[in-house]
Amino acid sequence: MTSFHFDIGERARHAGRFIGRVRGELLRALSERKSERGLSQEALARKLDTKRSLINRQLSGESNLTLRSLADLAWAMDLEISFELKKPAVNAGQNQPIQNQTMTTSTVRHGQIRYINGAAKPAAVHATPANSELGQPKKSA
Amino acid sequence: MTTIEELVETNAISRIQVEMHPRDQELRLLYGTPDFIDWLGRLAKGAEPERRLGEATAAEQVDDLFNTFLSGQPLVYMKQFRSIRAEKNAVWELKTPDVRIFGWFLRKDCFVAVFGNWADVIKDHDLYRGYRISIRRMRREWGVDENLCVQGVMPGDVLSL
């Protein structure tokens, strides 16, 4: 055997990596706060009126996090939580089709090729394409 | 002088991979011995410790750890990896809430896993010393102590951070 593919299934993978990402983000945030402000687990525990061992277990993943405890930890670190659900990128890293726009080129007049974009403002006709992302990979989320 | 390619060709170690997000690519390398691969296979089939601490299953924890490692993301020192003892040719441990994986770094960003076990079993029976000695013996028998083993014990010696 030259390689082994550790496959636990898409659903399990999705859950495990989400949980791991949340904890990783907490650990990184605390590490940054520690170097910026000297914030320790002990100080977090005092601010939240709880035991340092519980904070340690929550951060290391040995104790479950509730939404409230997550919010409390963020509050104690003076940080906001950004939460968003979104559609997955179809093919991350690839150019994506321009949506709801039809673009044609015209060589009716002499000179440089003009890009005529129906959805664009007139001022944009002679300049760069209205959609400035044309020809550039669209960043995936 | 033994090379990684020779170890792979003789089936002493095999490459370990996980499903990765399309935007990611492997920036580190992970190998395992046949016994470790067997253990990993049992884990993938649903093996669990008697009393699980983590919210994710043991397999999910390991998948996340491997994905983090392979995709080149930062690992948190002491929480996710550490050397068992600060010594030359150290044995290293990869950690999740419920799982411990022992092995060593063949090169920077290139880990070979030798033993996997439940964290509580290792702590209850104090298996750290036994695993460390077994791995050191294995390296001596393979003749890779000098040329296929990261010498340093600082986090930056074994991982690009």
Interface residues (C-beta under 8 A of the other chain):
Chain A: M1 T2 S3 F4 H5 F6 D7 I8 E10 A12 R13 A15 G16 R17 I19 G20 R21 G24 L27 R28 S31 R57 L59 S60 G61 E62 S63 N64 L65 A89 N91 A92 G93 S140
Chain B: V8 N11 S14 R15 I16 Q17 V18 E19 H21 P22 R23 G32 P34 I37 L40 G41 A44 L53 G54 E55 A56 T57 A59 E60 Q61 V62 D63 D64 L65 F66 N67 T68 Q73 P74 V76 K79 T96 P97
